[in-house]
Amino acid sequence: MIKKIHLSSNIPLLMNKMDNYRSFVLSIWIKHGSRHETSSKNGLSHFIEHLFFQGTEKRNAQMISLEIDSIGGDINAFTSREFTSIYIKVLDSYLSKAIELIGDIYSNPLFPEEEIEKERAVILDEIRTVNDTPDELVHDLFMENSFPDGLGQPILGKESAVSAITRKDIIDCYNEFYGTNNCIISCAGSFEEKKLIDSLEKNIIPKVSKKSAITNKANFSPSLRVHEKNLNEIHLCMGTETFPFNSHYRLPLILLNCIIGGSVSSRLFQEIREKRGWVYNIYSFTSFYYDTGLFGVYTASEPKKINKILETILKILKKISENLKKEEIERAKAQTISQLIFSNESPSSVMNNLAYQELYLGQYFTLEEQIKQIEKVSFNDVMDVANILQEKNFSITILGPVSEKDLSVK
């Protein structure tokens, strides 16, 4: 059963009570991410996420670790381009302890200087790890090339910016953006509603953000960028701007993505992997934000095949609207509905779904309603998106042992 209320601090609380489960998962979502940062402070949101676990007025970092382990739970956080999330998962019998712990971490971080320096070293190592992982790095480079302003900034931050962030920067950002008027709470699993609400009222200290995160308009920049690097393979990420999360084109694009490169029966996988054997892995993907979205393709290959692969990808994309078949759309619907139902069997996924719908849509649709929305997508809806995609200019990012002059595709 799904329910939404507001706590006395006016935080929206979304609840999905799931019978026959013993687990409980809750997350605090702060409306601040990497796209809201200035270039000189890129990585600040991710830095704060790390520091939430490095000490409060009541607990040091070791005490936090020991406490979550002593109740057999899991506590963690992640930063995205548009928000930061702190979450905790425990057995339902530990609900009160879990909320007291996550409430303390969110409401009372100390940001001690010595822990800032330790975490700075950890984050810089994390950035270097991504730089040594080409299939991750090429996605970051693609976003930077495609959206040169805020949205394209790397979530982890740039080494130069992270190295220069001060304790004052961290405290100022926390005070300005991480208040109870700039967040939501979502939870799912086994819980008693009154006990849950009472625990949240007691442990989430009302603090008002001085500012709301300003989302600068995302400006897509079609470009061809080659980043030469001594690797065994060439990594390719290419894509184009599409639609925001709340667009009526979102579901048709999700289905079209399945057809193009979202499954083993997709056109890209069948043509480039199965038929020609040019690559080990190729897939397409979608991303949706407040004001824009992305459709993209990733693959990696030996250098001498890159031109043939690029030409084939572009040919497949250009011909989608010419030979789209109804059976492909029905197959994509079956895949999408199955994944939705599978995810609904996990309290963590249900909790995430609740939050995304609240953050991006301001309302919640039940599983049954979401399935009906997918089933209602028509052949013409998908065809409309295919036609739109066909007219788009692409941003192409290549990482590996190749120069721009080696490419035949311009």
C-alpha positions in Angstrom: 0.0 0.0 0.0 1.4 3.4 -1.1 0.9 6.5 1.0 2.3 10.0 1.1 2.3 12.4 4.0 4.3 15.5 5.1 6.2 15.4 8.4 6.0 18.4 10.7 9.1 19.7 9.1 7.2 19.6 5.8 9.4 16.8 4.3 7.4 14.7 1.9 7.4 11.1 3.2 6.5 8.4 0.7 5.8 4.9 2.1 5.1 1.6 0.5 4.2 -1.1 3.0 5.0 -4.5 1.6 3.5 -7.5 3.3 5.4 -10.8 3.6 8.8 -9.0 3.9 11.1 -8.7 6.8 13.4 -6.0 5.4 12.9 -2.2 5.7 14.7 0.3 3.5 14.6 4.1 3.8 16.4 6.9 2.0 16.8 10.6 2.3 17.0 12.4 -1.1 18.6 15.8 -1.2 17.9 17.9 -4.3 21.5 18.8 -4.9 24.0 17.1 -7.3 26.9 17.7 -9.6 25.0 19.8 -12.1 24.3 22.4 -9.4 28.0 23.0 -8.7 30.3 25.6 -10.2 33.3 24.3 -12.2 35.7 25.4 -9.4 33.7 23.4 -6.8 33.0 20.3 -9.1 32.8 17.3 -6.9 31.5 19.1 -3.8 28.2 17.1 -3.5 30.1 13.8 -3.8 32.6 15.0 -1.2 29.8 15.8 1.3 28.2 12.4 0.6 31.5 10.7 1.7 31.7 12.9 4.8 28.3 12.0 6.1 29.8 8.8 7.4 32.9 10.4 9.0 31.5 11.5 12.3 28.6 13.3 14.1 28.3 14.9 17.5 27.4 11.5 18.9 29.5 9.0 16.8 32.8 8.9 15.1 33.3 7.0 11.8 34.3 3.7 13.5 31.2 3.8 15.7 29.0 4.3 12.7 30.5 1.3 11.0 30.3 -0.9 14.2 26.7 0.1 14.8 25.3 -0.8 11.4 27.2 -4.1 11.4 25.9 -4.9 14.9 22.3 -4.8 13.6 23.2 -6.7 10.3 22.2 -3.7 8.2 23.6 -1.8 5.3 24.0 2.0 5.1 25.4 3.9 2.2 24.9 6.9 -0.1 25.4 7.9 -3.7 25.5 11.2 -5.7 24.0 11.7 -9.1 23.8 14.7 -11.4 20.6 16.0 -9.8 20.5 14.7 -6.2 22.3 13.0 -3.4 20.8 10.0 -1.5 21.6 8.5 1.9 20.0 5.1 2.5 19.8 2.4 5.2 18.4 -1.2 5.0 17.7 -3.3 8.0 15.4 -6.0 9.4 12.1 -4.5 10.5 12.9 -5.2 14.1 15.7 -2.6 14.0 13.6 0.2 12.4 14.0 2.6 15.3 17.7 2.1 15.6 18.1 2.5 11.8 16.2 5.8 11.7 18.1 7.2 14.8 21.4 6.4 13.0 20.5 7.8 9.6 18.9 10.8 11.2 22.0 11.5 13.2 24.2 11.2 10.0 22.0 13.5 8.0 21.2 16.1 10.7 24.4 16.3 12.7 27.6 15.9 10.5 30.7 17.4 12.0 32.9 17.4 8.9 36.1 17.1 11.0 39.2 18.5 9.3 41.2 15.3 9.7 38.5 13.2 8.1 38.2 15.7 5.2 41.8 15.2 4.3 41.4 11.4 4.6 38.3 11.4 2.3 40.0 13.8 -0.1 42.7 11.2 -0.6 40.1 8.4 -1.0 38.1 10.5 -3.6 41.2 11.4 -5.6 42.0 7.7 -5.7 38.4 7.0 -6.9 38.8 9.6 -9.7 42.1 8.0 -10.8 40.5 4.6 -10.8 37.8 5.8 -13.2 40.5 7.4 -15.3 42.1 4.0 -15.5 38.8 2.3 -16.4 38.1 3.3 -20.0 34.6 2.0 -20.3 33.6 4.3 -17.4 35.9 7.2 -18.4 34.4 7.4 -21.9 30.9 8.0 -20.5 32.2 10.9 -18.4 34.0 12.3 -21.4 30.9 11.9 -23.5 28.8 13.8 -21.0 31.4 16.6 -20.8 31.5 16.8 -24.6 27.7 16.7 -24.9 26.8 19.2 -22.1 29.8 21.4 -21.5 28.1 23.3 -18.7 26.7 22.0 -15.4 25.0 18.8 -16.4 28.1 17.4 -18.1 30.4 17.8 -15.1 31.7 14.5 -13.7 29.9 13.5 -10.5 33.2 12.6 -8.7 34.6 16.0 -9.7 37.9 17.0 -11.3 41.1 16.3 -9.4 42.0 20.0 -9.4 38.7 21.1 -8.0 38.5 18.3 -5.4 42.1 19.1 -4.3 41.1 22.8 -3.7 37.8 22.2 -1.8 38.0 23.6 1.8 36.1 22.7 5.0 34.3 26.1 4.7 33.1 25.2 1.2 31.7 21.9 2.6 30.0 23.6 5.6 28.6 26.4 3.4 27.2 24.0 0.8 25.6 21.8 3.5 24.0 24.8 5.2 22.8 26.3 2.0 21.3 23.2 0.3 20.9 20.2 2.6 18.0 21.4 4.8 14.7 19.6 5.3 13.0 22.0 2.9 15.2 20.7 0.1 14.7 16.9 0.5 12.2 14.0 0.4 12.2 10.7 2.2 11.1 7.4 0.7 10.8 4.0 2.3 9.5 0.5 1.5 9.2 -2.9 3.1 8.0 -4.0 6.5 7.1 -1.3 9.1 4.5 0.1 11.4 3.4 3.5 10.1 3.0 5.2 13.5 6.4 3.9 14.8 8.1 5.0 11.5 6.6 8.5 11.6 7.4 9.0 15.3 11.0 7.9 14.8 11.4 10.3 11.9 9.9 13.2 13.8 12.2 12.5 16.7 15.4 12.0 14.7 15.3 14.3 11.6 16.2 17.7 12.9 14.4 20.5 11.0 17.0 22.7 9.4 16.1 25.1 6.7 18.2 25.4 3.6 19.3 29.0 2.9 19.0 28.3 -0.9 17.3 26.0 -3.4 19.5 24.4 -6.0 19.3 26.3 -9.3 19.2 24.1 -12.3 20.8 26.0 -15.2 19.3 25.0 -18.6 21.2 22.1 -20.2 22.6 23.0 -23.6 23.4 20.0 -25.8 26.5 20.4 -28.0 26.9 18.0 -30.9 30.5 17.3 -31.4 33.2 14.8 -32.4 35.9 14.5 -29.8 38.8 12.1 -29.9 40.8 11.5 -26.7 44.0 9.7 -27.6 45.1 7.1 -25.1 47.4 4.1 -25.2 44.8 1.3 -24.8 44.3 -2.1 -26.5 40.8 -1.1 -27.6 38.9 2.0 -28.8 36.0 2.9 -26.6 33.1 4.7 -28.3 30.2 6.6 -26.7 27.8 8.5 -28.9 24.4 9.9 -28.5 21.9 12.8 -28.8 19.6 14.9 -26.7 16.1 13.6 -26.2 13.4 14.3 -23.6 13.1 15.1 -19.9 11.7 12.6 -17.4 8.2 14.1 -17.4 7.9 14.0 -21.2 5.1 11.9 -22.8 7.8 10.6 -25.1 9.7 9.0 -22.3 8.0 5.6 -22.5 8.1 5.4 -26.3 11.8 6.2 -26.2 12.4 3.4 -23.6 10.7 0.9 -25.9 12.7 2.2 -28.9 15.9 1.8 -26.9 15.0 -1.8 -26.3 14.6 -2.3 -30.1 17.8 -0.5 -31.0 20.3 -1.8 -28.4 18.7 -2.6 -25.1 18.7 -6.4 -25.3 20.3 -9.4 -26.9 17.7 -9.4 -29.7 18.2 -5.7 -30.5 19.3 -4.5 -33.8 22.8 -3.3 -32.7 23.6 -6.4 -30.8 22.4 -8.7 -33.6 24.0 -6.8 -36.4 27.4 -5.9 -34.9 28.0 -8.6 -32.2 26.1 -11.7 -33.5 26.2 -11.3 -37.3 29.6 -9.7 -37.8 31.5 -10.5 -34.5 33.1 -7.1 -34.5 32.7 -6.5 -30.7 32.2 -8.3 -27.4 29.7 -5.7 -26.0 27.5 -3.1 -27.5 24.3 -1.5 -26.1 22.2 1.6 -26.2 20.9 3.5 -23.2 18.6 6.3 -22.1 19.0 9.0 -19.3 16.3 11.4 -18.2 16.7 14.6 -16.2 14.5 17.6 -15.1 14.9 19.5 -18.4 16.4 17.1 -20.9 17.4 13.6 -21.7 19.8 11.4 -23.6 19.8 8.5 -26.0 23.3 6.9 -26.4 25.3 4.0 -27.7 28.4 2.4 -26.2 30.8 -0.2 -27.6 34.5 -1.0 -27.7 36.5 -2.6 -30.5 40.0 -3.1 -31.9 41.2 0.1 -33.7 41.0 -1.0 -37.3 37.2 -1.7 -37.0 36.1 1.6 -35.6 35.1 3.2 -38.9 33.0 0.2 -40.0 31.3 0.1 -36.6 30.5 3.8 -36.6 29.1 3.7 -40.1 27.0 0.6 -39.2 25.6 2.2 -36.0 24.7 5.4 -37.9 23.0 3.4 -40.7 20.9 1.4 -38.2 19.9 4.6 -36.4 18.9 6.4 -39.6 16.8 3.4 -40.8 14.8 2.8 -37.6 11.7 4.7 -38.8 11.8 3.0 -42.2 11.4 -0.6 -41.0 10.0 -0.5 -37.5 7.9 -3.6 -36.9 4.9 -4.0 -34.5 6.3 -7.3 -33.2 9.5 -5.5 -32.1 7.4 -3.0 -30.1 5.4 -5.8 -28.5 8.7 -7.6 -27.6 10.0 -4.4 -26.1 6.9 -4.0 -24.0 7.2 -7.5 -22.7 10.8 -6.8 -21.7 10.1 -3.4 -20.1 7.1 -4.8 -18.1 9.0 -7.8 -16.9 11.9 -5.6 -15.7 9.4 -3.4 -13.9 7.7 -6.3 -12.2 11.1 -7.9 -11.3 12.2 -4.6 -9.7 8.9 -4.4 -7.7 9.9 -7.6 -5.9 12.8 -5.7 -4.2 12.0 -3.1 -1.4 15.1 -1.2 -2.4 13.9 -0.8 -6.0 10.4 0.1 -4.9 11.8 2.8 -2.6 13.9 4.2 -5.5 10.9 4.1 -7.8 8.8 6.1 -5.2 11.5 8.7 -5.0 12.1 9.2 -8.7 8.4 9.6 -9.4 8.1 12.2 -6.6 11.3 14.1 -7.6 10.5 14.2 -11.3 6.7 13.9 -11.6 5.4 15.1 -8.3 3.0 12.2 -8.2 3.1 8.4 -7.9 1.7 5.7 -10.2 1.1 2.2 -8.9 2.7 -0.8 -10.5 -0.6 -1.6 -12.3 -0.8 2.0 -13.5 2.7 1.9 -14.8 2.1 -1.3 -16.7 -1.0 0.1 -18.3 1.0 3.2 -19.4 3.5 0.9 -21.1 0.8 -1.2 -22.7 -1.0 2.0 -24.0 2.1 3.1 -26.0 1.1 2.8 -29.7 3.1 2.0 -32.8 2.7 5.6 -33.9 4.1 6.9 -30.5 7.3 4.9 -31.0 7.4 5.9 -34.7 7.1 9.6 -33.7 10.2 9.2 -31.5 12.1 7.3 -34.2 11.4 10.1 -36.6 12.6 12.7 -34.0 15.7 10.7 -33.3 16.4 10.4 -37.0 16.7 14.2 -37.4 19.0 14.7 -34.4 22.7 15.6 -34.5 24.9 13.3 -32.5 27.8 13.9 -30.1 30.5 11.3 -30.6 33.3 10.6 -28.1 36.2 8.2 -28.8 38.8 7.1 -26.3 41.8 5.1 -27.3 44.7 4.6 -29.8 43.3 6.7 -32.6 43.4 10.3 -33.9 40.6 12.3 -35.5 42.3 12.1 -38.9 42.0 8.3 -38.8 38.2 8.5 -38.8 36.1 8.5 -42.0 32.9 9.5 -40.2 32.7 13.3 -39.7 
